[in-house]
Amino acid sequence: QVQLVESGGGLVQAGGSLRLSCATSGRTFTMGWFRQAPGKEREFVATIRGSGGMTSYADSVKGRFTISRDNLKNTAYLQMNNLKPEDTAVYYCAAGGNIGLGRSVANYAYWGQGTQVTVSS
């Protein structure tokens, strides 16, 4: 029963920043961030290996978002800078074991409840 709890979402103006966090309760998994906008499929945002040394990003967020983790606190983060209205979505953190830098929903066995991020123009 790995549990993930996201926080840090909210309303921000375009060009602003938010930092999402995901508190975990299990082992040091690969962690991922996904997002889902109304009427759209859940899409990959970023992932980080358990060591924290390897990351991967969706093209749409490269250069703007940074995924990181603090294993002493069992917490993963998503720093989102220069936010755009198209970033508006519910953001989910996810965890999976032995999945490398997984980029698919199916790669991840454990999911949080999501946190809303709304970017206004």
PyMOL commands that set and color helices and strands:
alter all, ss='L'
color gray80, all
select helices_A, chain A and resi 85-87+105-107
alter helices_A, ss='H'
color red, helices_A
select strands_A, chain A and resi 4-7+10-13+18-24+30-36+43-48+55-57+65-70+75-80+89-96+110-111+115-120
alter strands_A, ss='S'
color yellow, strands_A
deselect
rebuild
show_as cartoon
